[in-house]
Amino acid sequence: MKVATITALVNALVLALCLKGLHYFHLIKWHPIGFYKKWNWFEESSKLFQWTFFIFLLFIIGLFLYMTMRYVYIIPAVFSSLLLGLLVTISLEWIALDLPLQLTSFKKLSIPFMVTVICLLRFLLETANFHQKEHTAQKQS
């Protein structure tokens, strides 16, 4: 559980930092913590609290993914991270940018955002697969 917690925490911190960088350099057209304003959450709170809560949410999601993917280690992390990453990033950007369901909307999606999420998912899922295989090997010996 210690490895899962550390891996999910590092994943959440790096993802939050990358999202801030992508927004700063205008590689994504939406703000990473803009959902607070949209859903009327913590609007009066400081930016530090909003980012901390956002990192906490990313940590919980990462920990859930780590624990889930530990038990399906038969599926290679390359495929699962690619499919899951594409599904998540396309869905998030479609919702954040409020894009219509047209083929031309794909041109407005951020490729750096997709690559960042897929790489971090690969890190998370490969770590989960590795530790599960190591745990299984230790049990057998």
Protein Blocks (a to p, Z undefined) as FASTA:
>chain_A
ZZmmmmmmmmmmmmmmmmmmmmmnopacbdfklmmmmnopaklpcfklmmmmmmmmmmmm
mmmmmmmmmmmmmbcfklmmmmmmmmmmmmmmmmmnopacdfklmmmpcfklmmmmmmmm
mmmmmmmmmmmmmmmmmmmZZ
